[in-house]
Amino acid sequence: MERELKTLLVHALVHLCGFDHETDGGEMVALEARLRRELIG
């Protein structure tokens, strides 16, 4: 459960940085994946 919460936190942070599913194409997905790898492992 801890991993899921961290994943949701990363997702929320990406949104707070101004990214949006509808307008950022794959850029948001790529950033989120990179942050998850670096911060969660």
Backbone atoms as SQL, in Angstrom:
CREATE TABLE atoms (id INTEGER PRIMARY KEY, chain TEXT, resi INTEGER, resn TEXT, atom TEXT, x REAL, y REAL, z REAL);
INSERT INTO atoms VALUES
  (1, 'A', 1, 'MET', 'N', 0.822, -1.195, 0.000),
  (2, 'A', 1, 'MET', 'CA', 0.000, 0.000, 0.000),
  (3, 'A', 1, 'MET', 'C', 0.869, 1.264, 0.000),
  (4, 'A', 2, 'GLU', 'N', 2.014, 1.203, 0.639),
  (5, 'A', 2, 'GLU', 'CA', 2.903, 2.365, 0.698),
  (6, 'A', 2, 'GLU', 'C', 3.343, 2.786, -0.702),
  (7, 'A', 3, 'ARG', 'N', 3.641, 1.807, -1.544),
  (8, 'A', 3, 'ARG', 'CA', 4.078, 2.105, -2.911),
  (9, 'A', 3, 'ARG', 'C', 2.969, 2.813, -3.697),
  (10, 'A', 4, 'GLU', 'N', 1.728, 2.371, -3.518),
  (11, 'A', 4, 'GLU', 'CA', 0.608, 2.993, -4.220),
  (12, 'A', 4, 'GLU', 'C', 0.430, 4.444, -3.793),
  (13, 'A', 5, 'LEU', 'N', 0.593, 4.708, -2.502),
  (14, 'A', 5, 'LEU', 'CA', 0.468, 6.080, -2.008),
  (15, 'A', 5, 'LEU', 'C', 1.571, 6.971, -2.578),
  (16, 'A', 6, 'LYS', 'N', 2.775, 6.441, -2.657),
  (17, 'A', 6, 'LYS', 'CA', 3.879, 7.208, -3.239),
  (18, 'A', 6, 'LYS', 'C', 3.623, 7.485, -4.717),
  (19, 'A', 7, 'THR', 'N', 3.074, 6.496, -5.414),
  (20, 'A', 7, 'THR', 'CA', 2.755, 6.666, -6.828),
  (21, 'A', 7, 'THR', 'C', 1.714, 7.765, -7.011),
  (22, 'A', 8, 'LEU', 'N', 0.687, 7.771, -6.169),
  (23, 'A', 8, 'LEU', 'CA', -0.340, 8.816, -6.242),
  (24, 'A', 8, 'LEU', 'C', 0.236, 10.187, -5.910),
  (25, 'A', 9, 'LEU', 'N', 1.156, 10.237, -4.964),
  (26, 'A', 9, 'LEU', 'CA', 1.786, 11.504, -4.604),
  (27, 'A', 9, 'LEU', 'C', 2.591, 12.058, -5.780),
  (28, 'A', 10, 'VAL', 'N', 3.354, 11.205, -6.441),
  (29, 'A', 10, 'VAL', 'CA', 4.119, 11.637, -7.614),
  (30, 'A', 10, 'VAL', 'C', 3.164, 12.149, -8.691),
  (31, 'A', 11, 'HIS', 'N', 2.081, 11.438, -8.912),
  (32, 'A', 11, 'HIS', 'CA', 1.096, 11.846, -9.918),
  (33, 'A', 11, 'HIS', 'C', 0.521, 13.224, -9.580),
  (34, 'A', 12, 'ALA', 'N', 0.185, 13.425, -8.322),
  (35, 'A', 12, 'ALA', 'CA', -0.359, 14.719, -7.888),
  (36, 'A', 12, 'ALA', 'C', 0.668, 15.832, -8.059),
  (37, 'A', 13, 'LEU', 'N', 1.919, 15.558, -7.735),
  (38, 'A', 13, 'LEU', 'CA', 2.965, 16.572, -7.879),
  (39, 'A', 13, 'LEU', 'C', 3.154, 16.986, -9.336),
  (40, 'A', 14, 'VAL', 'N', 3.073, 16.023, -10.229),
  (41, 'A', 14, 'VAL', 'CA', 3.194, 16.340, -11.655),
  (42, 'A', 14, 'VAL', 'C', 2.046, 17.263, -12.078),
  (43, 'A', 15, 'HIS', 'N', 0.847, 16.988, -11.584),
  (44, 'A', 15, 'HIS', 'CA', -0.288, 17.873, -11.882),
  (45, 'A', 15, 'HIS', 'C', -0.062, 19.264, -11.292),
  (46, 'A', 16, 'LEU', 'N', 0.453, 19.331, -10.082),
  (47, 'A', 16, 'LEU', 'CA', 0.707, 20.628, -9.454),
  (48, 'A', 16, 'LEU', 'C', 1.758, 21.435, -10.218),
  (49, 'A', 17, 'CYS', 'N', 2.601, 20.745, -10.953),
  (50, 'A', 17, 'CYS', 'CA', 3.603, 21.424, -11.788),
  (51, 'A', 17, 'CYS', 'C', 2.997, 21.930, -13.095),
  (52, 'A', 18, 'GLY', 'N', 1.704, 21.678, -13.286),
  (53, 'A', 18, 'GLY', 'CA', 1.016, 22.218, -14.446),
  (54, 'A', 18, 'GLY', 'C', 0.766, 21.245, -15.581),
  (55, 'A', 19, 'PHE', 'N', 1.131, 19.993, -15.408),
  (56, 'A', 19, 'PHE', 'CA', 0.919, 19.012, -16.468),
  (57, 'A', 19, 'PHE', 'C', -0.515, 18.509, -16.430),
  (58, 'A', 20, 'ASP', 'N', -1.014, 18.123, -17.610),
  (59, 'A', 20, 'ASP', 'CA', -2.393, 17.669, -17.734),
  (60, 'A', 20, 'ASP', 'C', -2.447, 16.490, -18.702),
  (61, 'A', 21, 'HIS', 'N', -3.278, 15.513, -18.400),
  (62, 'A', 21, 'HIS', 'CA', -3.405, 14.325, -19.253),
  (63, 'A', 21, 'HIS', 'C', -3.818, 14.688, -20.677),
  (64, 'A', 22, 'GLU', 'N', -4.710, 15.632, -20.792),
  (65, 'A', 22, 'GLU', 'CA', -5.323, 15.950, -22.080),
  (66, 'A', 22, 'GLU', 'C', -4.416, 16.753, -23.007),
  (67, 'A', 23, 'THR', 'N', -3.548, 17.582, -22.448),
  (68, 'A', 23, 'THR', 'CA', -2.810, 18.519, -23.300),
  (69, 'A', 23, 'THR', 'C', -1.310, 18.248, -23.417),
  (70, 'A', 24, 'ASP', 'N', -0.754, 17.422, -22.547),
  (71, 'A', 24, 'ASP', 'CA', 0.699, 17.244, -22.537),
  (72, 'A', 24, 'ASP', 'C', 1.182, 15.989, -23.247),
  (73, 'A', 25, 'GLY', 'N', 0.281, 15.261, -23.864),
  (74, 'A', 25, 'GLY', 'CA', 0.673, 14.073, -24.599),
  (75, 'A', 25, 'GLY', 'C', 1.447, 13.108, -23.715),
  (76, 'A', 26, 'GLY', 'N', 2.550, 12.616, -24.213),
  (77, 'A', 26, 'GLY', 'CA', 3.341, 11.663, -23.456),
  (78, 'A', 26, 'GLY', 'C', 4.324, 12.300, -22.496),
  (79, 'A', 27, 'GLU', 'N', 4.434, 13.621, -22.541),
  (80, 'A', 27, 'GLU', 'CA', 5.402, 14.305, -21.682),
  (81, 'A', 27, 'GLU', 'C', 5.099, 14.077, -20.198),
  (82, 'A', 28, 'MET', 'N', 3.823, 14.157, -19.828),
  (83, 'A', 28, 'MET', 'CA', 3.441, 13.948, -18.429),
  (84, 'A', 28, 'MET', 'C', 3.737, 12.512, -18.004),
  (85, 'A', 29, 'VAL', 'N', 3.399, 11.574, -18.859),
  (86, 'A', 29, 'VAL', 'CA', 3.624, 10.159, -18.550),
  (87, 'A', 29, 'VAL', 'C', 5.110, 9.886, -18.379),
  (88, 'A', 30, 'ALA', 'N', 5.928, 10.448, -19.259),
  (89, 'A', 30, 'ALA', 'CA', 7.372, 10.241, -19.189),
  (90, 'A', 30, 'ALA', 'C', 7.963, 10.843, -17.921),
  (91, 'A', 31, 'LEU', 'N', 7.547, 12.052, -17.582),
  (92, 'A', 31, 'LEU', 'CA', 8.049, 12.697, -16.373),
  (93, 'A', 31, 'LEU', 'C', 7.642, 11.911, -15.136),
  (94, 'A', 32, 'GLU', 'N', 6.389, 11.494, -15.105),
  (95, 'A', 32, 'GLU', 'CA', 5.897, 10.732, -13.961),
  (96, 'A', 32, 'GLU', 'C', 6.674, 9.419, -13.804),
  (97, 'A', 33, 'ALA', 'N', 6.941, 8.735, -14.897),
  (98, 'A', 33, 'ALA', 'CA', 7.694, 7.481, -14.849),
  (99, 'A', 33, 'ALA', 'C', 9.113, 7.723, -14.342),
  (100, 'A', 34, 'ARG', 'N', 9.746, 8.791, -14.833),
  (101, 'A', 34, 'ARG', 'CA', 11.112, 9.103, -14.390),
  (102, 'A', 34, 'ARG', 'C', 11.150, 9.414, -12.898),
  (103, 'A', 35, 'LEU', 'N', 10.199, 10.214, -12.430),
  (104, 'A', 35, 'LEU', 'CA', 10.154, 10.554, -11.006),
  (105, 'A', 35, 'LEU', 'C', 9.894, 9.323, -10.141),
  (106, 'A', 36, 'ARG', 'N', 9.008, 8.449, -10.620),
  (107, 'A', 36, 'ARG', 'CA', 8.748, 7.220, -9.852),
  (108, 'A', 36, 'ARG', 'C', 10.011, 6.380, -9.732),
  (109, 'A', 37, 'ARG', 'N', 10.747, 6.245, -10.840),
  (110, 'A', 37, 'ARG', 'CA', 11.993, 5.459, -10.803),
  (111, 'A', 37, 'ARG', 'C', 12.994, 6.069, -9.831),
  (112, 'A', 38, 'GLU', 'N', 13.145, 7.393, -9.883),
  (113, 'A', 38, 'GLU', 'CA', 14.146, 8.065, -9.057),
  (114, 'A', 38, 'GLU', 'C', 13.751, 8.142, -7.585),
  (115, 'A', 39, 'LEU', 'N', 12.467, 8.351, -7.311),
  (116, 'A', 39, 'LEU', 'CA', 12.032, 8.571, -5.934),
  (117, 'A', 39, 'LEU', 'C', 11.538, 7.313, -5.233),
  (118, 'A', 40, 'ILE', 'N', 10.946, 6.405, -5.987),
  (119, 'A', 40, 'ILE', 'CA', 10.355, 5.217, -5.371),
  (120, 'A', 40, 'ILE', 'C', 11.226, 3.987, -5.601),
  (121, 'A', 41, 'GLY', 'N', 11.816, 3.920, -6.772),
  (122, 'A', 41, 'GLY', 'CA', 12.700, 2.796, -7.061),
  (123, 'A', 41, 'GLY', 'C', 12.083, 1.720, -7.879);
